[in-house]
Amino acid sequence: MNIMTEAGVEQKLSSGTNAPSIKMKGEKVSVHYGEKRALFDVDLDVREHQVTALIGPSGCGKSTFLRCLNRMNDTIDIARVSGKITLDDEDVYDPKIDVVELRARVGMVFQKPNPFPKSIYENVAYGPRIHGLARSKAELDGIVESSLKKAGLFNEVKDRLLESGTGLSGGQQQRLCIARAIAVSPEVILMDEPCSALDPIATARVEELIDELRQNYTIVIVTHSMQQAARVSQRTAMFHLGYLVEEGATDKMFTNPDDKRTQDYITGRFG
Ligand SMILES: Nc1ncnc2c1ncn2[C@@H]1O[C@H](COP(=O)(O)OP(=O)(O)OP(=O)(O)O)[C@@H](O)[C@H]1O
């Protein structure tokens, strides 16, 4: 069943409840790096068309959990993941899953903008081309343009699509990376501290963009900024020493958390 939220966003409802449907689900997710355990039995749902913020002090496992969602931890030799993670009820760790396809469905934007040393056009066109999403040059041009528009960058770059992506400002580069993620039509976008290398104006622009993007995508963001989590997310999950301390509606988490560790962290008493 679909409803319109107050923000005009059409959301699917799980039958019989008022909650948006669960897009991804983590059950008893644990991660070891060699002998060291970095996550302990984390149960966390990611709701469709919402922004879920992962917060907590440095080293508490936020990025580790984020990377489990699209199996980026597979690229770390010593990382071992156990438990279960589903995307639309499909087990993402099932050996039958094509990891390249999974990472197109669950895209990622990193802390430091990392455009390829190629043109703006090529940065966005690369993914759709390798995934065979365009049948003609005109179709590819269309995907590049619409992805840049969705990332709020098109007007700034439309006259220099063939210039290098690395020549853009930091904030523009990050929006280019968001356009690159969008170009392969992901369902979920993971963002690992996407604004930490940006100035306040570029940060505000990316935060506005995140709010717009949730109409079409489900977003999980790791952030060290409490203000950012409060501004952009609907749900917040607090991690500490590898454990999920609590998870809930962002308003509640920032005004009346259940756990003292959350209270201490959001009021700056540790972290
Ligand atoms: N590639 C790795 N190899 C070994 N240990 C790692 C690796 N990545 C993370 N860890 C360890 O796992 C734990 C959790 O790290 P993680 O980066 O997930 O935390 P975080 O909450 O995202 O931290 P930060 O906020 O500082 O980015 C830390 O103790 C970290 O040292």
The ligand as an ORCA input file, in Angstrom:
! r2SCAN-3c Opt
* xyz 0 1
  N      40.319     -2.475      7.842
  C      40.388     -2.649      9.167
  N      41.297     -3.492      9.702
  C      41.377     -3.682     11.033
  N      40.574     -3.067     11.933
  C      39.656     -2.215     11.474
  C      39.502     -1.961     10.063
  N      38.501     -1.065      9.901
  C      38.054     -0.778     11.141
  N      38.744     -1.468     12.087
  C      38.524     -1.426     13.546
  O      37.166     -1.694     13.816
  C      36.661     -0.835     14.825
  C      35.473     -0.063     14.267
  O      35.945      0.805     13.250
  P      34.972      1.677     12.353
  O      35.816      2.374     11.336
  O      33.856      0.855     11.882
  O      34.412      2.724     13.416
  P      33.700      4.112     13.199
  O      32.688      4.199     14.272
  O      33.224      4.254     11.805
  O      34.906      5.104     13.489
  P      35.173      6.583     12.956
  O      34.043      7.413     13.465
  O      36.472      6.945     13.620
  O      35.263      6.522     11.464
  C      37.831      0.057     15.255
  O      38.408     -0.489     16.386
  C      38.764     -0.004     14.079
  O      40.099      0.154     14.480
*
